[in-house]
Amino acid sequence: MSNLEPRVSKLEWQAQDHSTQLERLHSQTSDLREELHNINKSLLQIKWLAIGGAVVLLGESLGLGSLMKIFGV
């Protein structure tokens, strides 16, 4: 029985250490989720900028630029 107390103490210490590690992992997961959200917003901006550029180039190639000048837009 005397051998049991150090083993239980060691298990309690390990459980405390695992709890601390889990708290750090949850914090890192939250930070990573926020960073991924920011990256996604940047990629969406790049996508819409590219789509806008493609629409302008398509419009110019179809002659819509001169049509816009005629209407004064």
Secondary structure as GFF3:
##gff-version 3
##sequence-region A 1 73
A	DSSP	alpha_helix	4	61	.	.	.	ID=ss1
A	DSSP	alpha_helix	64	71	.	.	.	ID=ss2
###
